[in-house]
Amino acid sequence: MKGPESEYDLELDRIAKAISKQKAKLVCIQLPDGLKPKATEIADFFEKNTSAKVLIWMSTCFGACDTPQGLEKIGVDLLVQWGHTKWIKN
């Protein structure tokens, strides 16, 4: 993908496959401030390459502990975050 992929390795193809595999219908994307200008381009990519609708979280993003609250109440199936350290299972 041109655009955000040309500047960063956002792994959009890998994420699109995960969205499709999970059969997610409503996906929320959460980006650090530096990537927020690319939010609509990223959302458009997922909507064109999956069957999901995409919401863009435009509020704060201060790391993995800053997960948006209440997404399940509006039916979000999957949250995709960028710029966070991987969560490791013990």
C-alpha positions as CSV (number, residue, x, y, z in Angstrom):
1,M,0.0,0.0,0.0
2,K,1.2,3.4,-0.8
3,G,0.9,6.2,1.7
4,P,1.4,5.2,5.3
5,E,3.1,1.9,4.3
6,S,5.7,3.9,2.4
7,E,6.8,5.7,5.5
8,Y,6.2,3.0,8.2
9,D,5.8,-0.7,8.4
10,L,2.3,-0.8,9.7
11,E,1.7,-4.4,8.6
12,L,-1.7,-3.5,7.1
13,D,-1.9,-6.7,5.0
14,R,-1.2,-8.9,8.1
15,I,-3.9,-6.9,10.1
16,A,-6.4,-7.2,7.3
17,K,-5.9,-11.0,7.3
18,A,-6.4,-11.1,11.1
19,I,-9.6,-9.0,10.7
20,S,-11.0,-11.4,8.1
21,K,-9.9,-14.5,10.0
22,Q,-11.7,-13.2,13.2
23,K,-14.7,-12.3,11.0
24,A,-14.7,-8.9,12.8
25,K,-17.6,-6.7,11.6
26,L,-16.7,-3.5,13.5
27,V,-13.0,-2.6,14.1
28,C,-11.6,0.3,16.1
29,I,-8.1,1.6,15.2
30,Q,-6.1,3.5,17.8
31,L,-3.0,5.4,16.6
32,P,-0.3,7.5,18.2
33,D,-0.5,11.2,17.5
34,G,2.1,11.0,14.7
35,L,0.0,8.5,12.7
36,K,-3.4,10.2,13.3
37,P,-3.1,12.2,10.0
38,K,-3.0,8.8,8.2
39,A,-6.1,7.5,10.1
40,T,-8.6,7.8,7.3
41,E,-6.2,6.2,4.8
42,I,-5.6,3.3,7.1
43,A,-9.4,2.9,7.8
44,D,-10.1,3.0,4.0
45,F,-7.5,0.3,3.4
46,F,-9.2,-2.1,5.9
47,E,-12.7,-1.3,4.6
48,K,-11.6,-2.1,1.1
49,N,-9.7,-5.2,2.0
50,T,-12.1,-6.8,4.6
51,S,-15.8,-6.8,5.2
52,A,-15.4,-4.7,8.4
53,K,-16.5,-1.2,9.1
54,V,-13.8,0.8,10.9
55,L,-14.0,3.4,13.7
56,I,-11.1,5.7,14.3
57,W,-10.2,6.4,18.0
58,M,-9.0,10.0,18.0
59,S,-8.6,10.5,21.7
60,T,-5.5,9.8,23.8
61,C,-3.0,7.1,23.1
62,F,-0.4,6.8,25.8
63,G,0.6,3.2,25.5
64,A,-1.0,-0.2,26.0
65,C,-2.5,0.9,29.2
66,D,-4.6,3.6,27.4
67,T,-7.1,1.2,25.9
68,P,-10.4,2.9,24.9
69,Q,-13.2,2.1,27.3
70,G,-16.7,1.2,26.3
71,L,-16.0,-0.2,22.8
72,E,-17.8,-3.4,23.6
73,K,-20.9,-1.3,24.4
74,I,-21.0,-0.1,20.8
75,G,-20.3,-3.6,19.3
76,V,-16.6,-3.3,18.5
77,D,-15.3,-6.8,17.7
78,L,-11.6,-5.9,17.5
79,L,-9.3,-3.1,18.6
80,V,-6.1,-2.5,16.6
81,Q,-3.4,-0.4,18.3
82,W,-0.1,0.8,16.9
83,G,3.0,2.1,18.7
84,H,2.7,-0.1,21.7
85,T,5.0,-2.7,23.2
86,K,3.9,-6.3,22.6
87,W,1.8,-7.9,25.3
88,I,3.6,-11.0,26.5
89,K,1.6,-13.9,28.1
90,N,3.2,-15.4,31.1
